[in-house]
Amino acid sequence: MPRVRSRVKKITWVISIGVAIVIMIAATFTVKDMPLFDDFVFMAVVVAVFPPAILDYVDYRWKKSMDERLPDLFRSVVQAQETGMTLPQALEEASKRDYGPLSPELKKMANQMSWGLTFEEALQKFGKRVNTSLVRQTVPLIVEASRSGGYVEKIFAPMGSFIQTTLRMQKERKAQTRPYIAIVYVAFYVFIFTVILLFKTFFVQMEGDPIIGFSALTPQEAWRIFFHMSSIQAFFSGLVAGKMGEGTIRAGLKHTVFLMISGYAALKLIAW
């Protein structure tokens, strides 16, 4: 997975929201009083959310891959140190190996140290470029150890163990929250199934007759209400799933897009 810079994500948000606004304006002047207006609003929401959701997922996979290769990097540095290499030499040797997306960053760090940057400066620049959760935790510890005058090399071994423990805890947390994400999906599809069943067996069959609690509610009006309800349910259910699964609401955008499109397809193809 390639890296997605924050500037690219911001530009994508601006473009997506801009296109969504254009769709809304066009719908307002063309199909405002028609049932098709709801479809345009739905499409505008999907257009605003879908591209940022894709980029956020790609960036998440890149950061995850970076964090997973950190223990291997620290282990290689320790092994190189045991052979008598200095820290810059150990990093330069490690940069020649394949650590996935971590390799280009290591090469850049080794080049910066060869150009005269100190280990601390190169490491801080590395932390700013990568900016993952584990890198933000480990880089300050290594920098402080370097400033205190200790043997920086001896920090890498326990730091690798710390990262492995943290990654294992993250996997356990995801395994524990996965059933709750499944509950969110099941609850949404049960809601869709109930809506379709209610619409097919109650509203459609009583077309033309007054419905209790309503004044001659037509199937078209009932379908529109159900469509609004399912879209809102899908949007916020996806955000909740992302918060529970990955710890951020932004991570729920991909769930939101999937639930909204699947719910829309079910209502369009089955209910209507």
N, C-alpha and C positions, 0 to 999 in steps of 0.2 A: 504494500500500500504506500503511495507517495505521501509526502508531507503537504498539508494544507495550511498555509500561513494565515494569520489572523486578518491581515489586510485583504486577502482573497475572500475570506468568509464575510467580512464586512461589505465588500463590493457586491458579493452575491446576494446578501440580504437586501441591499439597496435596490439592485436590479429586480429581484423577485417581487419585492413590495411595490416597486414602480409599475411593473407589468400587471400586477394584481389590481392596482388602482386604475390603470387604463381599462382593464376588463370591466371593472365596476362602473366606470363612467360610461363606457360604451353600452353596457347593459341598461343603465339608467335612462339613456336617451332612445333606446331601441325597443327593449322588451320589458319595460318597468311594470306594466300592468298585465303581463302575461305570465303563465306558469313557468315559462322558460327562464324567467328572471332568477329563480332559485338555483337553477342549474349553473347559471353564470356566476352567481355568488359562490357556490360550491367550488367551481373551477378556479375562481380567483383565490380562494383560501388555499387550495392545493398548490397552485402555482407559487404562492407566497412562501409556503412551508417546504415543499418538496426539494428544491435545489439546496437550500441550507441544510436540510436533514441529511442529504447524501454526503455533502462535504463534511459535516460534523461526524458522520459515521466513519468516513475515510480517515479523518484526522484522529479519531479515537483508536482505530486499528493501528495507525502508525505509532501513536504514543504507547499503546499497549505492547507493540513489538519492541520498541525502544526499552521499555522497562524490563521486559522479559530477558533481554540480552545483557543487561547490566551485570548480573552475577557472573556470567561467563567472562565478561571483560575484566572484572575485578580479580577473578581467579587467574586469568592469564597474566595480569600485572604482578600478582604475588609470585607466580611461577617464574616469571622473568627476573624478578628481584632476587629470588633464591639462587639464580645462576650468576649473580654479580652485576647485573645491569643497573644503571641509574634509572631514576623515574622517567625522565624524558626518553631514554632509550627503550624502556619497557613499553611506554605508550606508543612510541614509533613502531615497535615490533608488533604490538597488538593491532595497530591500524592496518597492518598488512593482511590480517586475517579477515574472514568473512563473518561479520556480526549483523548482517542484514542492513537495516536503515541506520544502524549505529556506526557503521564503517566510515561513511563520508564525513561524519562529525568528528570521528577520531583522527582522520587524516588532516582535517582542517586544524584541529587542536595541536597535532604534532607539528604541522607547518608553522603555526603561530609561535610555538616554543622554539623552533629552529630559527625563527626570525628575530628572536630576542625577547619575546614576552616571557614573563615568569610563569611558573606552574600555576600560581594562584590566579593570575590574570587570565590565562588561557582557560582555566577551569570555570571561572565566573562567566566568561563569554560562552563557553559550552553550555552552562546552565541556562543562560538567557535564550540561546538558540533552541534548545530542546524543550525546556519548560514543561516537563511532565511532573506529576505529583511526587514520584520517587526521586527524581533528579533534584527537585526543589528541597527535598528533605536531606539528601546525602551531600550535595555540594557544600552547603554551609558548614557541615560537620568536618569535611575534609579541609576546607579553607581555614577553619579555626584551629584544627590540629597543626596545619602548616604554620600558622602565625605563632602558635605557642612554642614552636621549636622542637616538637616531638618528631618521631620517625613516622613520616606520612605513609611510608610503605606498609607499616604494620596495621594501618587502619583499613586497608582494602579487604583483607580477609574477613574481619567481623562485619564490615559493611556489606559484603556479598551475602553473608548469612542473614543479615537483617533484611535485605531486599528479598531473598528467597522466602523468608518467613512472612513478610508483608504480602508478597504475591500469593502465597499459599492461603493466607487469611482472606484475601480478596476473592480467590476462587471459591473458598468455603462460603463466604457471604453470598456470592452469586448463586451458588447451588442451593442455599437456603431460601433465597428470595425468588428463585425461578418458579416454584409453585404458586406464589402470589401473583406473579406476572401472568401465569396461565389462568388464574382465577379472573383477572381483569379481562382477558380475552373471552373466556367462557361466559362471563356475565354479560359482556357486550353482545355476543352472538345469541345468547338466550333472549336478550332484549329484542334483537332483530327478529328472531323466530316468533316471539310473542306478538310483535307488531304485525308481521306478515299474517300470522294466524288470525289475529283480531280483525285485520283489514279484509281478508278474504272471506271469513265466515260471518262477519257482522256488518261491516259497512257496505261492501259490495252487494250482498244479498238483499240489503234493505234500501237499495238505491231508490230514491223518489219518495220514501216514507220518512216522516219526522223521527228523529232519534232522541231517546230520553236524555234530557239535559241540554240538548242543542235545538236550534231552530232550523230544521231541514238541512242538516249538514250533509253536503254532497261527498261522494267518494274522493273527488279531486281535492276538496278542502281537507278531508281527513288525511289523505296521503301527504299533503303538504305539511300538516302538523307533525305527522310521524317522521317525515323526512327531516324537519328541523330538529326534532328531538333526537333522532339517531345521529345526526351530524354533531350536535353539541356533546352527546354522550361519547362519541368516538374521539373527538378532539381532546376532551379532558381525561378520558380513560387512558389514552396514549401517553399524556404527560405524566400521569400517575405511575404508569408502567415504567417509564424511563427513570423517574425518581427512585422507585424501589429497586430497579435492576442495576442502574449504573450510578446512582447518587446525584444526578442532575436532571432538572426538568428539560433542559435542552436535548438530552439524550432520548427523551420521549417523542421527539418530532417524527422519527421514523415509524414508531408505533402509531402515532396519530395519523400519518398519511396512509398507512396500510389499513387501519380500521375504518377510516373515512371512505376510502375507495371501495373496500369490500362491502361495507354497509350500503353505500350508494348503489353498487352493482346488484346486491341482493334485492333492494327495494325496487329498482328499475326492472330487473329481469323476472322477478318472481311475484312481487306484490302487485305491480301495476299492470 
